[in-house]
Amino acid sequence: MPSRLKKSVELGREPLFIDVETETTLGGFKVKLPLVVAAMGSTDVANKRGLILSEGSARAGIIQVIGENVINMRGYDKRISGQPCLKERILKYLEHVNDDCGGVLIQQNVEDANAELWNKIYSDKDLDEYIDRGLIGFEIKGG
């Protein structure tokens, strides 16, 4: 590890994993660890575990990517097919953010663009505070 000798002298012992600073920036987000919970789209597995993934990744201070087509398959702010809608997943993440570390990255494909996903996010008053704090980002899917 860089500066290991200096850290050993400072600590008076060999550095351990708990002595390593992992906070950094990743994709414009401040994160506690340089990890990302990858998008799983609008699949049943992603939705059934979506709220748990949102809360856990927020508490860990890492980025969560919510995959494409969720708005079309699960709804924006009202549930379709009994599973969490997009806004539920976003808010579950944002309500558990600590120290403004992490962020939610929302993928947008052609179908999402047709459903005006970005307009819905940017015009949703419940999300204004989080947009201002830099905790929401977008990823454009091409092809």
Residue pairs with C-beta under 8 A, 6 or more apart in sequence:
1 7
1 15
1 20
4 15
7 15
7 19
8 14
8 15
11 19
22 32
22 33
22 34
23 30
23 31
23 32
23 33
23 61
23 101
24 30
24 31
24 34
25 31
26 34
26 36
26 63
27 63
27 103
27 105
27 137
28 103
28 134
28 137
29 63
29 101
29 102
29 103
29 105
29 134
29 135
29 137
30 100
30 101
30 102
31 61
31 62
31 63
31 101
31 102
31 103
32 60
32 61
32 62
32 101
32 102
33 60
33 61
33 62
35 60
35 62
35 63
36 62
36 63
36 64
36 65
36 105
37 53
37 57
37 62
37 63
37 64
37 65
38 65
39 46
39 65
39 66
39 67
39 68
39 105
39 107
40 46
40 67
41 67
41 68
41 69
41 70
41 107
42 67
42 68
42 69
42 70
42 72
42 73
42 74
43 67
44 83
46 53
46 67
46 70
47 70
47 74
47 83
47 84
47 89
48 83
50 66
50 83
50 84
50 88
50 89
50 92
51 84
51 88
51 89
51 92
53 64
54 64
54 89
54 90
54 92
54 93
54 96
54 104
55 92
55 93
55 96
57 63
57 64
57 93
57 102
58 64
58 92
58 93
58 94
58 95
58 96
58 97
58 98
58 102
59 96
59 98
60 102
61 97
61 98
61 99
61 101
61 102
62 102
63 102
63 103
63 104
63 105
64 93
64 102
64 103
64 104
64 105
65 104
65 105
65 106
65 107
65 139
66 86
66 89
66 90
66 104
66 105
66 106
66 107
67 107
68 107
68 108
68 109
68 111
68 112
68 141
69 109
69 111
69 112
70 85
70 86
70 89
71 85
71 86
71 112
71 115
71 117
71 120
72 111
72 112
72 115
73 80
73 81
74 80
74 81
74 83
74 84
74 85
74 86
75 85
75 86
76 85
76 86
76 87
76 115
76 117
76 120
77 85
77 86
77 87
77 124
78 85
79 85
79 88
84 92
86 106
86 117
87 124
87 126
90 104
90 106
90 121
90 127
90 136
91 126
93 102
93 104
94 104
94 127
94 130
94 135
94 136
97 135
100 133
100 134
100 135
102 135
103 134
103 135
103 136
103 137
104 135
104 136
104 137
105 137
105 138
105 139
106 117
106 121
106 136
106 137
106 138
106 139
107 138
107 139
107 140
107 141
108 117
108 118
108 138
108 139
108 140
108 141
109 141
110 141
118 138
121 127
121 131
121 136
121 138
122 131
127 136
130 136
